[in-house]
């Protein structure tokens, strides 16, 4: 009981100094958190997705995915592939495992990668990316449609397929069908 009394006495006697130290630590942590937030959020808001991904703050997979979408929409397919691949790598652990809560994002990345391969006329690679997307999200009807289309195109010897969407999974000028 004496020990508890001694601790109470010590804390009470130094309450001003302890409060000051606690306040300083709180301010430092708040500034650090604010800096980390700005290092990710501000570049994401301004479209500088690579800076956001490399900031070490926030979700690098989302930032690389957004960079890939931007490159894809600008018809920079080589860069888009690099960013989508980096996004997939950011999702996986060092052992190569994918956390269960990351499967939806992995499906989106693989779907976009499939569309990107299609635009480069790499039909077999596109089909494999759609298969991977379906592995992560078996209910993705757009990936199923695109995979079937790739299989038909590969079997018939190639072709460009219907529509020319500007965004992965968007509607082509041929009508309201989802997919490529």
Secondary structure, DSSP 8 states (H G I E B T S, - for coil): -HHHHHHHHHHHHTHHHHHHHHHHHHHHHHHHHHHHHHHHHHHHHHT-HHHHHTTSSS-HHHHHHHHHHHHHHTT-HHHHHHHHHHHHHHHB-TTS-B-GGGHHHHHHHHHHHHHHHHHTT-HHHHHHHHHHHHHH-TT-HHHHHHHHHHHHHHHHT----S---SSTT---TT-S----
